[in-house]
């Protein structure tokens, strides 16, 4: 296991590269889901406002 | 009659529903491909005989670089279609692409820099490949900045679309930069017409990562597209049902 983590002496380059990629994937997933949730909430509010005006 | 499917592709409620149904399929297939690719790349593939384990950065670097170009091409083509045929959904696709593409362009640059440090002895060099990829990041950021600077959605769509379309000249420049100029960066070993110059144990995980990243792009795009469609359709009646739940 420690041999795997050591990456033949390249751990300081390999793991940051994988770590950053993972972070950006997670950021993309959370960001996209949040954006959709917010857009749905905005749309729901607009629909409600129009309903009250009518 | 035969054209009805084509017209439906321009219909916001149809695309909104389709995107919602397809997202989990692309998302889970992407997850399976990426987990398989990571296992193959980090555990099963042997260390490179020249680069040792450092070469394993390829499994995140090359798919990210592929994403940066594929997403830009998708964005520019959608923006162009939106400009020419004035299709709202097309502009929505383009707008949804930008943050995804920008983030993976950033990953390609940083992972490339980490890889380059041991191989070339420097984190950064004003090399044709590196410089043109950095320009791609600025194109994405410029596109997003231009959009957020305009309150009127239609004007933002049209102005940003012109930028996206003009910027596509950079895509072939990035791809061929390593062949046209004397670059530090290696020539393509997978994205070329001839057979890949890599043994199967290294190549198969890489292909899985390419597939996984592409599927992940589809899933992320479909989620963002739903949001873009909702914010464009301010008065449509179908929205009432779409957000009722």
Contacts between the chains, C-beta under 8 A, distances in Angstrom:
chain1	res1	chain2	res2	distance
A	4	B	42	7.8
A	4	B	43	7.6
A	7	B	53	4.2
A	7	B	54	7.6
A	7	B	56	7.1
A	8	B	47	5.8
A	8	B	52	4.4
A	8	B	53	3.7
A	8	B	54	7.6
A	9	B	52	7.1
A	9	B	53	7.6
A	10	B	52	6.2
A	10	B	53	4.9
A	10	B	54	4.1
A	10	B	56	8.0
A	10	B	118	6.8
A	13	B	54	6.0
A	13	B	57	6.7
A	13	B	114	4.7
A	13	B	115	6.8
A	13	B	117	6.5
A	13	B	118	6.0
A	14	B	53	6.3
A	14	B	54	6.6
A	14	B	56	5.6
A	14	B	57	5.9
A	14	B	114	8.0
A	16	B	114	5.9
A	17	B	57	4.7
A	17	B	60	5.5
A	17	B	61	6.8
A	17	B	110	7.5
A	17	B	111	4.2
A	17	B	114	4.8
A	17	B	115	7.0
A	18	B	42	7.9
A	18	B	60	5.8
A	20	B	107	6.1
A	20	B	110	5.7
A	20	B	111	6.7
A	21	B	60	4.1
A	21	B	64	6.6
A	21	B	107	5.4
A	21	B	111	6.6
A	24	B	103	5.0
A	24	B	104	6.8
A	24	B	106	7.1
A	24	B	107	5.1
A	25	B	216	7.1
A	27	B	103	6.7
A	28	B	99	7.8
A	28	B	100	6.1
A	28	B	103	6.0
A	28	B	216	7.8
A	28	B	220	5.4
A	29	B	220	7.2
A	31	B	99	6.9
A	32	B	100	8.0
A	32	B	220	5.1
A	32	B	223	4.1
A	32	B	224	5.1
A	32	B	227	7.7
A	33	B	223	6.4
A	35	B	223	7.6
A	35	B	224	6.1
A	35	B	227	4.6
A	36	B	223	5.3
A	36	B	224	7.4
A	36	B	226	5.5
A	36	B	227	4.5
A	36	B	230	7.9
A	38	B	227	7.5
A	39	B	226	7.4
A	39	B	227	3.9
A	39	B	228	7.9
A	39	B	230	4.2
A	39	B	231	5.4
A	40	B	227	7.9
A	40	B	230	6.4
A	40	B	243	5.1
A	42	B	230	7.4
A	42	B	231	7.0
A	43	B	230	4.7
A	43	B	231	7.8
A	43	B	233	7.9
A	43	B	239	5.3
A	43	B	242	7.4
A	43	B	243	4.8
A	44	B	243	4.5
A	46	B	234	6.6
A	46	B	239	7.7
A	47	B	239	6.2
A	47	B	240	5.0
A	47	B	243	6.5
